[in-house]
């Protein structure tokens, strides 16, 4: 089965797109995606392949996750999200634990964003969420992004407390990928409860990185945006 899925992935390789994706996902020396290898598959094709091989074993999923090829890892993660939805609680836990054991391989923002809310956020929705606070304090950029993106599931369920606490932990983070993620989650809170978002902003907007603030207030009326940006 592993040979069948890798062959299918490789058959869709597009060298021209691969070069574009390599630049877009910052794979150069010293960049956040250094060393990542792209084959050039767009996400819809990767989703199609994931659905085709949705019953792939955990052993073979792990083999894909160990690969340096970006699409192998993303397809493996998408398969996990598919399996997570249909499994019972005991098997959901296996997928959740596998995910957290592989944070070293979940090492670009699309890998995190397309999967962390479904698996980590989904599993922890009604459970102890202290692991997210540990991840938020990690030296690993991607673990910090997993922490905040996992709260997207909570936000969708109108549970904002954890997202706000993790946003506070990350408010002085040095990386713009965290600034964007936190601002995005604050904006999502505001879509559902503007008062809650603004209570947080009024307390912290003056010390927020500008990118984080801009993302958080993106949907505000212009006069209100100018208030936060200019005062």
C-alpha positions, 0 to 999 in steps of 0.5 A: 500500500505504501508503494501505491500511494507514493507512486500515485503522489509522484505521478502528479508531480509538477516541477514548475509548481514545485519551484513556486511552492518551495519559494512560497513556503520559504525552504531556503537556507535559514528560512522557516521551511529550510530543507522541505522538498516539494513535488508541486501538488496542489491541495485539491489533488492531495485531498483526492489522493488522501480520500483514495487511500483513507484506510492507510495503516498507521504504520504507513502513515508514519512512514509518510510523516517521516519523509522529507517530501512535503506532500507525503506528510500533508497527505498523511495528515489529511488521511489522519483527519479523515480517519479521526472523523469516523473512529471511536474515542479510543482510536481518536486518542491514538490519532491524537497521540500520534499527531503530537509525537510527530510535531517534528514532522508537522513543520510548515504552516499549511501542515498545521493549519489544515489539521491541528484544529481537527485533530488536536482541537477536536480531541481536546474540545471537552477535555483537559487542555493543559497540553496546549499551554505547554505547546504555546511555551515551546521553543518549536515554532510549529508547536506554538502554532499548533497550540493557537490553531487548535483553539480554532475548534473551541472558537467555532464552539463559542469557547474563547477562554483558552484561545485568549489565554494562549494569545496572551502567552504568545503576544510577545512571540518573535515570529510573524507566523505566530503573529498572524495565527494569533491575530487570525484567531482573535478575529475569529473570536470577534466574528462571534463575540466582538465584545470579547475580542475588544476587551482583549484588544483594549488591554493588549493592543499597544504591546501587540506586534503590528501584524498580529493587531492588523490581522485581529482588526482586519474586519473592523470599520475603518474608523475603529481600525484607525483607532487601534492603529494610531493610538 
